[in-house]
Amino acid sequence: PKTSTGPDYFVANISDTTAEYAREIAAELRTKFSVETDLMQRKLGKQLEYADSIRAKKVVFVGEDEVKTGLLKIKDMATGKEEKKKVEELYS
């Protein structure tokens, strides 16, 4: 069986107003992980389809709530389990 060779994270931007923050998170994550992000400003559903097609291990959702609270929603693509983590927790 072939093992997943996709990126560790796909950063999904939920809102136009949070695109810059999403890029910052992706840049930070790239210091330790392989990371993909959406550059075509697709709707969330299309971003998730793309993340699945490239076999991303986890998706990081970045929207206005995440910016306000400092907590990011992380979805494990293999199990479907979602959890919230502080930005700093992703880098450790």
Rosetta constraint file for C-alpha pairs under 8 A:
AtomPair CA 4 CA 55 HARMONIC 6.43 0.50
AtomPair CA 5 CA 55 HARMONIC 7.04 0.50
AtomPair CA 6 CA 54 HARMONIC 5.62 0.50
AtomPair CA 6 CA 55 HARMONIC 4.55 0.50
AtomPair CA 6 CA 56 HARMONIC 4.89 0.50
AtomPair CA 6 CA 57 HARMONIC 6.76 0.50
AtomPair CA 7 CA 33 HARMONIC 7.77 0.50
AtomPair CA 7 CA 34 HARMONIC 4.94 0.50
AtomPair CA 7 CA 35 HARMONIC 5.42 0.50
AtomPair CA 7 CA 36 HARMONIC 6.58 0.50
AtomPair CA 7 CA 54 HARMONIC 7.53 0.50
AtomPair CA 7 CA 55 HARMONIC 6.96 0.50
AtomPair CA 7 CA 56 HARMONIC 4.85 0.50
AtomPair CA 7 CA 57 HARMONIC 6.39 0.50
AtomPair CA 8 CA 33 HARMONIC 6.06 0.50
AtomPair CA 8 CA 34 HARMONIC 5.27 0.50
AtomPair CA 8 CA 35 HARMONIC 5.99 0.50
AtomPair CA 8 CA 56 HARMONIC 5.86 0.50
AtomPair CA 8 CA 57 HARMONIC 5.07 0.50
AtomPair CA 8 CA 58 HARMONIC 6.19 0.50
AtomPair CA 9 CA 33 HARMONIC 7.45 0.50
AtomPair CA 9 CA 34 HARMONIC 6.59 0.50
AtomPair CA 9 CA 35 HARMONIC 4.85 0.50
AtomPair CA 9 CA 36 HARMONIC 6.44 0.50
AtomPair CA 9 CA 56 HARMONIC 5.80 0.50
AtomPair CA 9 CA 57 HARMONIC 5.99 0.50
AtomPair CA 9 CA 58 HARMONIC 4.86 0.50
AtomPair CA 9 CA 59 HARMONIC 5.54 0.50
AtomPair CA 9 CA 60 HARMONIC 6.81 0.50
AtomPair CA 10 CA 35 HARMONIC 5.71 0.50
AtomPair CA 10 CA 36 HARMONIC 4.78 0.50
AtomPair CA 10 CA 37 HARMONIC 5.39 0.50
AtomPair CA 10 CA 51 HARMONIC 6.14 0.50
AtomPair CA 10 CA 56 HARMONIC 6.01 0.50
AtomPair CA 10 CA 57 HARMONIC 7.84 0.50
AtomPair CA 10 CA 58 HARMONIC 6.31 0.50
AtomPair CA 10 CA 59 HARMONIC 4.73 0.50
AtomPair CA 10 CA 60 HARMONIC 6.15 0.50
AtomPair CA 11 CA 22 HARMONIC 6.69 0.50
AtomPair CA 11 CA 25 HARMONIC 7.82 0.50
AtomPair CA 11 CA 26 HARMONIC 6.29 0.50
AtomPair CA 11 CA 35 HARMONIC 7.38 0.50
AtomPair CA 11 CA 36 HARMONIC 6.43 0.50
AtomPair CA 11 CA 37 HARMONIC 4.84 0.50
AtomPair CA 11 CA 38 HARMONIC 7.17 0.50
AtomPair CA 11 CA 59 HARMONIC 5.79 0.50
AtomPair CA 11 CA 60 HARMONIC 4.73 0.50
AtomPair CA 11 CA 61 HARMONIC 6.19 0.50
AtomPair CA 11 CA 62 HARMONIC 7.19 0.50
AtomPair CA 12 CA 22 HARMONIC 7.43 0.50
AtomPair CA 12 CA 37 HARMONIC 6.37 0.50
AtomPair CA 12 CA 38 HARMONIC 6.53 0.50
AtomPair CA 12 CA 44 HARMONIC 7.00 0.50
AtomPair CA 12 CA 47 HARMONIC 6.42 0.50
AtomPair CA 12 CA 48 HARMONIC 7.60 0.50
AtomPair CA 12 CA 59 HARMONIC 6.66 0.50
AtomPair CA 12 CA 60 HARMONIC 5.90 0.50
AtomPair CA 12 CA 61 HARMONIC 4.93 0.50
AtomPair CA 12 CA 62 HARMONIC 6.06 0.50
AtomPair CA 13 CA 18 HARMONIC 6.78 0.50
AtomPair CA 13 CA 19 HARMONIC 6.00 0.50
AtomPair CA 13 CA 22 HARMONIC 5.96 0.50
AtomPair CA 13 CA 38 HARMONIC 7.31 0.50
AtomPair CA 13 CA 41 HARMONIC 7.95 0.50
AtomPair CA 13 CA 44 HARMONIC 7.34 0.50
AtomPair CA 13 CA 61 HARMONIC 6.18 0.50
AtomPair CA 13 CA 62 HARMONIC 4.94 0.50
AtomPair CA 13 CA 63 HARMONIC 6.26 0.50
AtomPair CA 14 CA 18 HARMONIC 7.33 0.50
AtomPair CA 14 CA 43 HARMONIC 7.57 0.50
AtomPair CA 14 CA 44 HARMONIC 6.13 0.50
AtomPair CA 14 CA 61 HARMONIC 6.78 0.50
AtomPair CA 14 CA 62 HARMONIC 5.73 0.50
AtomPair CA 14 CA 63 HARMONIC 4.77 0.50
AtomPair CA 14 CA 64 HARMONIC 7.86 0.50
AtomPair CA 15 CA 19 HARMONIC 6.76 0.50
AtomPair CA 15 CA 62 HARMONIC 7.69 0.50
AtomPair CA 15 CA 63 HARMONIC 5.47 0.50
AtomPair CA 15 CA 64 HARMONIC 6.87 0.50
AtomPair CA 17 CA 64 HARMONIC 7.50 0.50
AtomPair CA 18 CA 22 HARMONIC 6.20 0.50
AtomPair CA 18 CA 62 HARMONIC 6.88 0.50
AtomPair CA 18 CA 63 HARMONIC 5.88 0.50
AtomPair CA 18 CA 64 HARMONIC 6.40 0.50
AtomPair CA 18 CA 67 HARMONIC 7.52 0.50
AtomPair CA 19 CA 23 HARMONIC 6.27 0.50
AtomPair CA 20 CA 24 HARMONIC 6.32 0.50
AtomPair CA 21 CA 25 HARMONIC 6.29 0.50
AtomPair CA 21 CA 62 HARMONIC 7.65 0.50
AtomPair CA 21 CA 67 HARMONIC 7.65 0.50
AtomPair CA 22 CA 26 HARMONIC 6.20 0.50
AtomPair CA 22 CA 62 HARMONIC 5.85 0.50
AtomPair CA 23 CA 27 HARMONIC 6.11 0.50
AtomPair CA 23 CA 37 HARMONIC 7.78 0.50
AtomPair CA 24 CA 28 HARMONIC 6.22 0.50
AtomPair CA 25 CA 29 HARMONIC 6.13 0.50
AtomPair CA 25 CA 87 HARMONIC 7.82 0.50
AtomPair CA 26 CA 30 HARMONIC 6.14 0.50
AtomPair CA 26 CA 35 HARMONIC 6.48 0.50
AtomPair CA 26 CA 36 HARMONIC 7.49 0.50
AtomPair CA 26 CA 37 HARMONIC 7.04 0.50
AtomPair CA 27 CA 31 HARMONIC 7.04 0.50
AtomPair CA 28 CA 32 HARMONIC 7.95 0.50
AtomPair CA 28 CA 91 HARMONIC 7.90 0.50
AtomPair CA 29 CA 33 HARMONIC 5.72 0.50
AtomPair CA 29 CA 34 HARMONIC 7.63 0.50
AtomPair CA 29 CA 35 HARMONIC 6.83 0.50
AtomPair CA 29 CA 90 HARMONIC 7.56 0.50
AtomPair CA 29 CA 91 HARMONIC 6.52 0.50
AtomPair CA 30 CA 34 HARMONIC 5.77 0.50
AtomPair CA 30 CA 35 HARMONIC 5.80 0.50
AtomPair CA 32 CA 91 HARMONIC 7.23 0.50
AtomPair CA 38 CA 42 HARMONIC 7.15 0.50
AtomPair CA 38 CA 47 HARMONIC 6.72 0.50
AtomPair CA 42 CA 46 HARMONIC 6.00 0.50
AtomPair CA 42 CA 47 HARMONIC 6.11 0.50
AtomPair CA 43 CA 47 HARMONIC 6.35 0.50
AtomPair CA 44 CA 48 HARMONIC 6.23 0.50
AtomPair CA 45 CA 49 HARMONIC 6.30 0.50
AtomPair CA 46 CA 50 HARMONIC 6.15 0.50
AtomPair CA 47 CA 51 HARMONIC 6.10 0.50
AtomPair CA 48 CA 52 HARMONIC 6.13 0.50
AtomPair CA 48 CA 59 HARMONIC 7.94 0.50
AtomPair CA 49 CA 53 HARMONIC 6.16 0.50
AtomPair CA 50 CA 54 HARMONIC 6.28 0.50
AtomPair CA 51 CA 55 HARMONIC 6.18 0.50
AtomPair CA 51 CA 56 HARMONIC 5.34 0.50
AtomPair CA 51 CA 59 HARMONIC 7.35 0.50
AtomPair CA 52 CA 56 HARMONIC 6.06 0.50
AtomPair CA 52 CA 77 HARMONIC 7.32 0.50
AtomPair CA 56 CA 77 HARMONIC 7.04 0.50
AtomPair CA 57 CA 76 HARMONIC 6.24 0.50
AtomPair CA 57 CA 77 HARMONIC 5.56 0.50
AtomPair CA 57 CA 78 HARMONIC 6.88 0.50
AtomPair CA 58 CA 74 HARMONIC 6.58 0.50
AtomPair CA 58 CA 75 HARMONIC 5.43 0.50
AtomPair CA 58 CA 76 HARMONIC 4.58 0.50
AtomPair CA 58 CA 77 HARMONIC 5.43 0.50
AtomPair CA 59 CA 74 HARMONIC 5.60 0.50
AtomPair CA 59 CA 75 HARMONIC 5.11 0.50
AtomPair CA 59 CA 76 HARMONIC 6.69 0.50
AtomPair CA 59 CA 77 HARMONIC 7.08 0.50
AtomPair CA 60 CA 72 HARMONIC 6.62 0.50
AtomPair CA 60 CA 73 HARMONIC 5.92 0.50
AtomPair CA 60 CA 74 HARMONIC 4.67 0.50
AtomPair CA 60 CA 75 HARMONIC 6.63 0.50
AtomPair CA 61 CA 66 HARMONIC 7.83 0.50
AtomPair CA 61 CA 72 HARMONIC 6.25 0.50
AtomPair CA 61 CA 73 HARMONIC 5.35 0.50
AtomPair CA 61 CA 74 HARMONIC 6.38 0.50
AtomPair CA 62 CA 66 HARMONIC 5.81 0.50
AtomPair CA 62 CA 67 HARMONIC 7.21 0.50
AtomPair CA 62 CA 72 HARMONIC 6.52 0.50
AtomPair CA 62 CA 73 HARMONIC 7.54 0.50
AtomPair CA 63 CA 67 HARMONIC 6.37 0.50
AtomPair CA 64 CA 68 HARMONIC 6.23 0.50
AtomPair CA 65 CA 69 HARMONIC 6.09 0.50
AtomPair CA 66 CA 70 HARMONIC 5.44 0.50
AtomPair CA 66 CA 71 HARMONIC 5.21 0.50
AtomPair CA 66 CA 72 HARMONIC 5.29 0.50
AtomPair CA 66 CA 73 HARMONIC 7.49 0.50
AtomPair CA 67 CA 71 HARMONIC 7.42 0.50
AtomPair CA 70 CA 86 HARMONIC 5.91 0.50
AtomPair CA 70 CA 87 HARMONIC 6.63 0.50
AtomPair CA 71 CA 84 HARMONIC 5.84 0.50
AtomPair CA 71 CA 85 HARMONIC 5.22 0.50
AtomPair CA 71 CA 86 HARMONIC 4.56 0.50
AtomPair CA 71 CA 87 HARMONIC 6.49 0.50
AtomPair CA 72 CA 84 HARMONIC 5.33 0.50
AtomPair CA 72 CA 85 HARMONIC 5.35 0.50
AtomPair CA 72 CA 86 HARMONIC 6.12 0.50
AtomPair CA 72 CA 87 HARMONIC 6.56 0.50
AtomPair CA 73 CA 82 HARMONIC 6.69 0.50
AtomPair CA 73 CA 83 HARMONIC 5.69 0.50
AtomPair CA 73 CA 84 HARMONIC 4.49 0.50
AtomPair CA 73 CA 85 HARMONIC 6.62 0.50
AtomPair CA 74 CA 82 HARMONIC 5.52 0.50
AtomPair CA 74 CA 83 HARMONIC 5.36 0.50
AtomPair CA 74 CA 84 HARMONIC 6.01 0.50
AtomPair CA 74 CA 85 HARMONIC 7.28 0.50
AtomPair CA 75 CA 80 HARMONIC 6.17 0.50
AtomPair CA 75 CA 81 HARMONIC 5.74 0.50
AtomPair CA 75 CA 82 HARMONIC 4.36 0.50
AtomPair CA 75 CA 83 HARMONIC 6.62 0.50
AtomPair CA 76 CA 80 HARMONIC 5.27 0.50
AtomPair CA 76 CA 81 HARMONIC 5.42 0.50
AtomPair CA 76 CA 82 HARMONIC 6.36 0.50
AtomPair CA 77 CA 81 HARMONIC 7.60 0.50
AtomPair CA 85 CA 89 HARMONIC 6.16 0.50
AtomPair CA 85 CA 90 HARMONIC 7.13 0.50
AtomPair CA 86 CA 90 HARMONIC 7.11 0.50
AtomPair CA 87 CA 91 HARMONIC 7.45 0.50
AtomPair CA 88 CA 92 HARMONIC 7.07 0.50
